Amino acid sequence: MKNSWQGKYGPLLIAEIGGNHEGDFDYAMKLTELAIESGADYIKFQIYTGDGLVNPVEGAQRNKHFKKFELSREQHIQLAERCRQSQKGYLASVWQEDAMEWIDPYIDFYKIGSGDLTAYPLLKATAKWEKPILLSTGLSTEKEVTDAVDYLKGINPLYENPDYLGVLQCTSMYPIPNEDANLNVMNSLKEKTNATIGYSDHTEGSKALEIAVAMGAQILEFHFTDDRENKTFRDHKVSLTKEEVLGLIDTINEIQATQGDAQKRPLAVEGDHVVSFRRAVYPGVDIPAGKVIEEKDLITLRPNHGIPANEFDTLIGKTAVRDLVQYEKLAWSYFN
């Protein structure tokens, strides 16, 4: 995987089709084509069978739901190959260990969904492939997140490297109000896990994603659809369309341009303002040669010619070696 979590536009952009295809392969392919055109770096699905995910006795209705949304092995491979043809990454939350055997050649990294953060057997099975892992943290306490991260690191020290472990702040409800995005959690998770940090969005619109980028998110995951109108499956409501992803990318470019770099220095655009906007020390009165300089003898004024104003205190107590005229530009050679 090149540069692990580096995306074409900075943060890695993951368009999650997830279950929005509702088991219709032709629709899944249509959404894939739109996601390819959107500029996203990765196009994400979910690999499972109903019986491999939900207990058919204890969760009969959910089992039936997931069976309806299943795509076959062959269909996932077709989707993955289409992504590759378009030089996009295919990604999936692989919810069954046996599926890893056939999908691994098509996957650069594995995604662990929020519901599986505490499914340690699945974490262990995923880590065996020694590829980067991306963890979503919806439903979780901070301790559950750090325990899962420590568990992965205990299996393989490879996951000490932030290039191999990403952690996403997420709130697992659809949709959530902006105040439940809790983007500040990204800061604490970064400190606690030393992983690459990102955000998995379940709000409506792209505002939370934009704010996450400004706050330093290096990975963005968002649901993706063709149209939110007349859709009953809940994920469509929090999904972005192709046009909205393109708009998000434009905003990301603006954010990054505005952020600039971290080195504080005068910029060329500021021109001569370092002189014209700053003050220097000038005689506030005429000062005769031999006089010991007192605070009352000096004044600071623009422009910054001669001795800069931050040297004001240094001049106090020095002796003028020649007559100084009020407001004249000063030099260090005028003092002893």
ZIZI-V919900 format. One record per residue. N is the residue number from 1. RES is the residue in three letters. SS is DSSP state (H for helix, E for strand, L for the rest). Layout:
# ZIZI-V919900
[[N RES SS] [N RES SS]]
This chain:
# ZIZI-V919900
[[1 MET L] [2 LYS L] [3 ASN L] [4 SER L] [5 TRP L] [6 GLN E] [7 GLY E] [8 LYS L] [9 TYR L] [10 GLY E] [11 PRO E] [12 LEU E] [13 LEU E] [14 ILE E] [15 ALA E] [16 GLU E] [17 ILE L] [18 GLY L] [19 GLY L] [20 ASN L] [21 HIS L] [22 GLU L] [23 GLY L] [24 ASP L] [25 PHE H] [26 ASP H] [27 TYR H] [28 ALA H] [29 MET H] [30 LYS H] [31 LEU H] [32 THR H] [33 GLU H] [34 LEU H] [35 ALA H] [36 ILE H] [37 GLU H] [38 SER H] [39 GLY L] [40 ALA L] [41 ASP L] [42 TYR E] [43 ILE E] [44 LYS E] [45 PHE E] [46 GLN E] [47 ILE E] [48 TYR L] [49 THR L] [50 GLY H] [51 ASP H] [52 GLY H] [53 LEU H] [54 VAL L] [55 ASN L] [56 PRO L] [57 VAL L] [58 GLU L] [59 GLY L] [60 ALA H] [61 GLN H] [62 ARG H] [63 ASN H] [64 LYS H] [65 HIS H] [66 PHE H] [67 LYS H] [68 LYS H] [69 PHE L] [70 GLU L] [71 LEU L] [72 SER L] [73 ARG H] [74 GLU H] [75 GLN H] [76 HIS H] [77 ILE H] [78 GLN H] [79 LEU H] [80 ALA H] [81 GLU H] [82 ARG H] [83 CYS H] [84 ARG H] [85 GLN H] [86 SER L] [87 GLN L] [88 LYS L] [89 GLY E] [90 TYR E] [91 LEU E] [92 ALA E] [93 SER E] [94 VAL E] [95 TRP L] [96 GLN L] [97 GLU H] [98 ASP H] [99 ALA H] [100 MET H] [101 GLU H] [102 TRP H] [103 ILE H] [104 ASP H] [105 PRO H] [106 TYR H] [107 ILE L] [108 ASP L] [109 PHE E] [110 TYR E] [111 LYS E] [112 ILE E] [113 GLY L] [114 SER H] [115 GLY H] [116 ASP H] [117 LEU L] [118 THR L] [119 ALA L] [120 TYR H] [121 PRO H] [122 LEU H] [123 LEU H] [124 LYS H] [125 ALA H] [126 THR H] [127 ALA H] [128 LYS L] [129 TRP L] [130 GLU L] [131 LYS L] [132 PRO E] [133 ILE E] [134 LEU E] [135 LEU E] [136 SER E] [137 THR L] [138 GLY L] [139 LEU L] [140 SER L] [141 THR L] [142 GLU H] [143 LYS H] [144 GLU H] [145 VAL H] [146 THR H] [147 ASP H] [148 ALA H] [149 VAL H] [150 ASP H] [151 TYR H] [152 LEU H] [153 LYS H] [154 GLY H] [155 ILE H] [156 ASN L] [157 PRO H] [158 LEU H] [159 TYR H] [160 GLU H] [161 ASN L] [162 PRO L] [163 ASP L] [164 TYR L] [165 LEU E] [166 GLY E] [167 VAL E] [168 LEU E] [169 GLN E] [170 CYS L] [171 THR L] [172 SER L] [173 MET L] [174 TYR L] [175 PRO L] [176 ILE L] [177 PRO L] [178 ASN H] [179 GLU H] [180 ASP H] [181 ALA L] [182 ASN L] [183 LEU L] [184 ASN L] [185 VAL H] [186 MET H] [187 ASN H] [188 SER H] [189 LEU H] [190 LYS H] [191 GLU H] [192 LYS H] [193 THR H] [194 ASN L] [195 ALA L] [196 THR E] [197 ILE E] [198 GLY E] [199 TYR E] [200 SER E] [201 ASP L] [202 HIS L] [203 THR L] [204 GLU L] [205 GLY L] [206 SER L] [207 LYS H] [208 ALA H] [209 LEU H] [210 GLU H] [211 ILE H] [212 ALA H] [213 VAL H] [214 ALA H] [215 MET L] [216 GLY L] [217 ALA L] [218 GLN L] [219 ILE E] [220 LEU E] [221 GLU E] [222 PHE E] [223 HIS E] [224 PHE E] [225 THR L] [226 ASP L] [227 ASP L] [228 ARG L] [229 GLU L] [230 ASN L] [231 LYS L] [232 THR L] [233 PHE L] [234 ARG H] [235 ASP H] [236 HIS H] [237 LYS H] [238 VAL H] [239 SER L] [240 LEU E] [241 THR L] [242 LYS H] [243 GLU H] [244 GLU H] [245 VAL H] [246 LEU H] [247 GLY H] [248 LEU H] [249 ILE H] [250 ASP H] [251 THR H] [252 ILE H] [253 ASN H] [254 GLU H] [255 ILE H] [256 GLN H] [257 ALA H] [258 THR H] [259 GLN H] [260 GLY L] [261 ASP L] [262 ALA L] [263 GLN L] [264 LYS L] [265 ARG L] [266 PRO L] [267 LEU L] [268 ALA H] [269 VAL H] [270 GLU H] [271 GLY L] [272 ASP L] [273 HIS H] [274 VAL H] [275 VAL H] [276 SER H] [277 PHE L] [278 ARG L] [279 ARG E] [280 ALA E] [281 VAL E] [282 TYR E] [283 PRO E] [284 GLY L] [285 VAL L] [286 ASP L] [287 ILE E] [288 PRO L] [289 ALA L] [290 GLY L] [291 LYS L] [292 VAL E] [293 ILE L] [294 GLU L] [295 GLU H] [296 LYS H] [297 ASP H] [298 LEU E] [299 ILE E] [300 THR E] [301 LEU E] [302 ARG E] [303 PRO L] [304 ASN L] [305 HIS L] [306 GLY L] [307 ILE L] [308 PRO E] [309 ALA H] [310 ASN H] [311 GLU H] [312 PHE H] [313 ASP H] [314 THR H] [315 LEU H] [316 ILE L] [317 GLY L] [318 LYS L] [319 THR E] [320 ALA E] [321 VAL L] [322 ARG L] [323 ASP L] [324 LEU E] [325 VAL L] [326 GLN L] [327 TYR L] [328 GLU L] [329 LYS E] [330 LEU L] [331 ALA L] [332 TRP H] [333 SER H] [334 TYR H] [335 PHE E] [336 ASN L]]
